[in-house]
Amino acid sequence: MKPPNCGEILKLNQKLFLVSLLYFAEGFPYGIIEQTLPIYFRIHGMSLGNLGLLSLVSLPYALKFIWAPAVDFIGSRRQWITVAQIIMAGSIVTLLPLDPSQPDFMLWVTIAALSFFSATQDIAIDAYTIELLKPSEMGIANGFRQAAYRCALVIAGGVFIALGGWIGWRVTYLVAAGVLLICGLTSMKLPHIEVERPKFSFISILAPVKDLLERPGVFQVAMFILLFKLGDMAIGPMIRPFWLARGLNTTEIGLITGTIGIFASIAGGLTGGLFMSRFGIYTGLWTLGILQSMSNLSYVIVSAYPYLGSVSIYIASTTESFCAGLGSAAFLAFLMSICRKEFSATQYALLSALFRMSGIMAGTVSGWTTTGIGYTHYFLLTFFLSLPAFAFIRTTKDWIPSNGVLVLNEEK
């Protein structure tokens, strides 16, 4: 006798709780890898050259679509999530006796394993979430998703760095490993979701891509995905250098990035989710996307009128972070809603890799462009870079199931 499909019988508040737990678990190891490990390694004597090699740990996050089909066709999402979290806990413990000042093969393998299984966990959690939610629930769920993920980054990349100085790094990383182990034990009990998937074969591996390519308007939707976050991702690499150019000290920058920016982004994500719960994903893409684009103009104003002072930078940062949260909530809800549940791991990994491509390209040339035209004109350029996506937005409406409108008092 098959167990009940919990994706159909759980109430919305239960699903939001699960989404929050899962995306805290997703953000926590990423915060450890991207923010805490570099500090730990540098304090313990790792050279700048070897520290630069740590940037390679981002590769699994960009290339995870390559092994995403394995998550689709082998085992359950719950098994993948559980195993990845337990292996990550073991990897952190394995790092403790290794000497960062003399990095050996074992150290690099351990870091690679931590990064690989973090990316694998991302694949499985994204797929599980897509299968758990109805299209009408994805808007508000993405608000909670962003909030939980950001909180995990603050804890892993802020609180745990402070703990390293207070109680020692060995205890700090044992606590981090304990958090991931608890996540793994909890994931064993995730509700069952029944989704019928094709049997594993060479043809079935290609089926997720074939499904996307055969949909009408695929070119327009692909262009929309490439372009929607382009302006937001293009401005990001130049914001911190701009703060420094305006004379902000490290304490002020820490306040913006570690407190104001995080909470503004969380508030934007939650607000965007609530907006879509009332008006739907497509309306969210239009409305919240326009606000996301216009927020870049706040940096144009601050850059063009330096006499406005440092307070204006705080206002611009809050505005940009809040509106970026709005846009991300709509965009991620859209990506989730257009994935077929039986191919959710592969399709979401492919779609998320697609929009990251434009961000990587924009970030690569951002420094040179700013050097050539200055901060004011570059920030204005990022605003215009955000506009072409709206030329392709009409086709996205045909891809969103039921337009994603949620009735809040609906019985689940």
C-alpha positions in Angstrom: 0.0 0.0 0.0 1.4 3.4 -1.1 1.9 6.0 1.6 -0.3 9.2 1.1 1.1 11.9 -1.1 1.8 14.7 1.5 2.2 17.3 -1.3 -1.6 17.1 -1.6 -2.8 16.7 2.0 -0.5 19.2 3.8 -1.9 22.6 4.6 -0.2 25.7 3.4 1.2 26.7 6.8 2.8 23.2 7.1 4.4 23.5 3.7 5.8 27.0 4.5 7.3 25.6 7.7 9.0 22.7 5.7 10.2 25.2 3.0 11.7 27.4 5.7 13.5 24.4 7.3 14.8 23.2 4.0 16.2 26.5 2.8 17.8 27.2 6.1 19.6 23.9 5.6 20.5 24.9 2.1 21.8 28.3 3.0 23.8 27.2 6.0 26.6 25.2 4.3 26.8 27.8 1.5 27.5 30.4 4.2 30.1 28.2 5.8 31.8 27.6 2.4 31.7 31.1 0.9 32.1 33.3 4.0 33.4 31.4 7.1 36.0 29.1 5.6 38.1 31.8 3.8 38.4 33.7 7.2 39.3 30.5 9.0 41.9 29.5 6.4 43.5 32.9 6.3 43.7 33.2 10.1 45.4 29.8 10.1 48.1 30.7 7.6 46.7 29.9 4.2 48.6 31.9 1.5 46.7 34.4 -0.7 47.4 32.2 -3.7 45.8 29.2 -2.2 43.0 31.3 -0.8 42.3 32.5 -4.4 41.9 28.8 -5.5 38.9 28.6 -3.1 36.9 30.5 -5.7 36.8 27.1 -7.6 34.4 25.8 -4.9 31.7 27.8 -6.7 32.0 25.5 -9.8 29.7 22.8 -8.5 26.9 25.4 -7.9 27.2 26.5 -11.5 27.6 23.0 -13.0 25.0 21.1 -10.9 22.7 20.6 -13.9 25.2 18.0 -15.1 24.4 15.5 -12.4 20.9 16.8 -11.6 19.4 13.9 -13.8 20.8 11.5 -11.2 18.7 13.2 -8.6 15.6 12.9 -10.9 16.0 9.2 -11.7 17.8 7.6 -8.8 16.4 7.3 -5.3 14.1 9.8 -3.6 14.6 13.5 -2.9 14.5 12.8 0.8 17.4 10.3 0.5 19.6 12.7 -1.5 19.0 15.5 1.0 19.7 13.3 4.0 22.9 11.7 2.6 24.2 15.1 1.4 23.7 16.7 4.8 25.3 13.9 6.7 28.4 13.8 4.4 28.7 17.6 4.7 28.8 17.2 8.5 31.5 14.6 8.2 33.5 16.8 5.8 33.5 19.7 8.3 34.8 17.4 11.0 37.4 16.1 8.6 38.8 19.6 8.1 39.6 20.2 11.7 42.9 18.3 12.0 44.1 19.5 8.5 46.7 22.3 8.3 45.5 25.2 6.1 49.0 26.7 6.1 50.2 23.6 4.2 47.2 22.5 2.2 47.5 19.0 1.0 45.5 16.7 -1.3 43.2 15.7 1.6 42.3 19.3 2.4 41.4 20.1 -1.2 39.4 16.9 -1.5 37.5 17.6 1.7 36.6 21.2 0.5 35.6 19.8 -2.9 33.3 17.2 -1.2 31.7 19.8 1.0 31.0 22.0 -2.0 29.8 19.1 -4.2 27.4 17.8 -1.7 26.2 21.3 -0.8 25.3 21.8 -4.5 23.7 18.3 -4.6 21.6 19.2 -1.6 20.5 22.3 -3.5 19.3 20.2 -6.4 17.3 17.8 -4.2 15.8 20.5 -2.0 14.7 22.6 -5.0 13.1 19.5 -6.6 11.4 18.5 -3.4 10.0 22.0 -2.9 8.7 22.1 -6.5 6.9 18.7 -5.9 5.6 19.8 -2.5 4.0 23.0 -3.7 1.1 23.8 -5.9 1.8 26.5 -8.5 -0.5 28.9 -6.6 1.6 28.4 -3.4 5.0 29.1 -5.0 4.8 32.9 -4.8 4.4 33.1 -1.0 6.6 30.1 -0.4 9.5 31.8 -2.2 9.2 34.7 0.2 9.7 32.3 3.1 12.4 30.5 1.2 14.4 33.7 0.8 14.0 34.7 4.4 15.1 31.3 5.7 18.1 31.2 3.3 19.2 34.7 4.2 18.9 33.9 7.9 21.1 30.9 7.4 23.7 33.0 5.6 23.7 35.5 8.5 24.2 32.7 11.1 26.8 30.7 9.1 28.7 33.7 7.6 28.4 36.1 10.5 27.6 34.5 13.9 29.9 31.5 13.3 32.8 33.8 12.4 32.3 35.6 15.7 32.0 32.3 17.5 35.4 31.3 16.0 36.9 34.2 17.9 35.0 33.7 21.1 35.0 30.0 21.7 37.6 28.7 19.3 37.4 27.4 15.7 37.4 23.7 16.6 34.3 24.0 18.8 32.7 26.3 16.3 33.1 23.8 13.4 31.9 20.9 15.6 28.8 23.0 16.3 28.4 23.6 12.5 28.8 19.9 11.9 26.2 19.2 14.6 23.7 21.6 12.9 24.1 19.7 9.6 23.8 16.4 11.3 20.6 17.5 13.0 19.4 18.6 9.5 20.2 15.2 8.1 18.3 13.4 10.9 15.4 15.7 10.4 15.4 15.2 6.7 14.9 11.5 7.2 11.4 12.3 8.4 10.4 14.6 5.6 6.8 13.9 4.4 6.5 11.5 1.5 5.7 13.0 -1.9 4.6 10.7 -4.7 5.6 11.8 -8.2 5.6 9.4 -11.2 8.9 9.6 -13.0 10.1 7.9 -16.2 12.4 4.9 -15.9 16.1 5.6 -16.2 17.4 5.4 -19.7 19.4 7.5 -22.2 16.2 8.8 -23.6 14.8 9.7 -20.2 17.9 11.7 -19.4 17.2 13.9 -22.4 13.5 14.1 -21.6 13.6 17.2 -19.3 15.5 19.2 -21.9 13.3 18.0 -24.7 10.2 18.9 -22.8 11.4 22.5 -22.4 12.5 22.9 -26.0 9.2 21.6 -27.4 7.1 24.2 -25.5 5.8 27.1 -27.6 7.7 30.4 -27.1 10.8 28.7 -25.6 13.1 31.3 -27.2 11.2 34.2 -25.7 11.1 32.6 -22.3 14.8 31.7 -22.4 15.6 35.3 -23.2 13.4 36.5 -20.4 15.2 34.2 -18.0 18.6 35.4 -19.2 17.7 39.1 -18.9 15.3 39.4 -15.9 18.0 39.6 -13.2 20.7 41.1 -15.5 20.5 44.6 -14.2 20.4 43.5 -10.6 23.4 41.2 -11.0 25.3 43.7 -13.0 25.1 46.4 -10.2 26.1 44.0 -7.4 29.9 43.8 -8.0 30.3 47.5 -8.1 28.3 48.5 -5.0 31.0 47.7 -2.4 33.8 49.5 -4.4 31.4 52.5 -4.6 30.9 52.5 -0.8 34.7 52.5 -0.4 35.1 55.3 -2.9 32.6 57.3 -1.0 34.7 56.9 2.2 32.6 54.4 4.2 34.7 52.5 6.7 34.5 48.8 7.4 32.1 49.2 10.3 29.7 51.1 8.1 30.0 48.6 5.3 29.5 45.7 7.8 26.3 47.4 9.1 25.0 47.7 5.5 25.8 44.2 4.3 25.3 42.3 7.6 22.2 44.0 9.0 20.4 46.6 6.9 20.9 44.8 3.5 20.0 41.4 4.9 16.8 42.5 6.6 15.8 44.6 3.7 16.2 41.7 1.4 14.2 39.4 3.7 11.4 42.0 4.0 11.4 42.3 0.2 11.2 38.5 -0.3 8.3 38.2 2.2 6.5 41.2 0.7 6.9 39.8 -2.8 5.5 36.5 -1.7 2.5 38.1 -0.1 1.9 40.2 -3.2 1.9 37.1 -5.4 -0.4 35.3 -3.1 -2.9 37.9 -3.9 -2.2 38.8 -7.5 -0.3 35.8 -9.0 3.1 35.1 -10.4 2.7 36.8 -13.7 1.5 40.1 -12.2 4.4 39.7 -9.7 6.9 39.4 -12.5 5.6 42.7 -14.1 5.1 44.8 -11.0 8.0 43.6 -8.8 10.3 43.4 -11.8 9.7 47.0 -12.6 10.4 48.0 -8.9 13.6 45.9 -9.0 14.8 47.8 -12.1 13.9 51.2 -10.8 15.8 50.6 -7.5 19.1 50.8 -9.4 18.3 54.5 -10.1 18.7 55.1 -6.3 22.4 54.5 -6.8 22.5 56.8 -9.8 21.1 59.6 -7.7 23.5 59.0 -4.8 26.5 58.8 -7.2 25.5 61.9 -9.2 24.9 64.0 -6.0 27.7 63.2 -3.5 26.7 66.1 -1.3 23.7 64.1 -0.2 26.0 62.4 2.3 26.4 58.9 3.7 22.7 58.7 4.9 21.7 58.6 1.2 23.9 55.5 0.7 22.0 53.7 3.5 18.7 54.7 1.8 19.9 53.5 -1.6 21.2 50.3 -0.2 18.0 49.6 1.7 15.9 50.4 -1.4 18.1 48.2 -3.7 18.1 45.3 -1.3 14.4 45.4 -0.7 13.5 45.6 -4.3 16.0 42.9 -5.3 14.1 40.7 -2.8 10.8 41.6 -4.4 12.2 40.7 -7.9 13.8 37.5 -6.7 10.6 36.2 -5.0 8.7 36.7 -8.3 11.5 35.3 -10.5 12.2 32.2 -8.4 8.5 31.4 -8.1 8.2 31.6 -11.9 11.2 29.2 -12.4 9.7 26.7 -10.0 6.2 27.0 -11.5 7.3 26.1 -15.0 9.2 22.9 -14.0 7.4 19.6 -14.5 7.4 17.8 -11.2 8.7 14.5 -12.7 11.8 16.5 -14.1 12.0 19.1 -11.4 15.6 18.5 -10.4 17.1 18.7 -13.9 14.8 21.5 -15.2 15.3 23.8 -12.2 19.0 23.3 -12.3 19.1 24.1 -16.0 16.9 27.2 -15.7 18.8 28.6 -12.7 22.1 28.0 -14.5 20.7 29.9 -17.5 20.1 33.1 -15.6 23.4 32.9 -13.7 25.2 32.9 -17.1 24.2 36.5 -17.8 25.2 37.5 -14.3 28.6 36.0 -14.6 29.2 37.8 -17.9 28.0 41.1 -16.5 30.1 40.8 -13.4 33.2 40.0 -15.4 33.2 43.3 -17.3 31.6 45.4 -14.6 35.0 46.7 -13.3 36.4 47.6 -16.7 33.1 49.3 -17.7 33.0 51.3 -14.5 36.6 52.4 -14.9 35.8 53.7 -18.3 32.5 55.5 -17.7 32.4 56.1 -14.0 30.0 54.9 -11.2 27.1 57.2 -12.2 26.9 56.2 -15.8 27.5 52.5 -15.0 24.7 52.5 -12.5 22.4 54.1 -15.1 23.5 51.4 -17.6 22.5 48.7 -15.2 19.0 50.2 -15.1 18.8 50.0 -18.9 20.2 46.4 -18.9 17.1 45.4 -16.8 14.6 46.6 -19.3 14.9 44.2 -22.3 13.5 41.4 -20.3 10.1 43.0 -20.4 10.0 42.7 -24.2 9.7 38.9 -23.6 7.5 38.8 -20.6 4.2 38.2 -22.3 5.1 34.7 -23.3 5.8 33.7 -19.7 2.1 34.0 -18.9 1.4 31.0 -21.1 4.0 28.9 -19.2 2.6 29.6 -15.7 0.1 27.0 -14.5 -3.2 28.6 -13.6 -1.3 32.0 -13.3 -0.3 30.9 -9.8 -3.2 32.8 -7.9 -3.6 31.6 -4.3 -6.8 31.7 -2.4 -5.6 32.2 1.2 -8.6 30.7 2.9 -8.7 27.7 0.5 -9.0 24.4 2.3 -6.0 22.2 1.6 
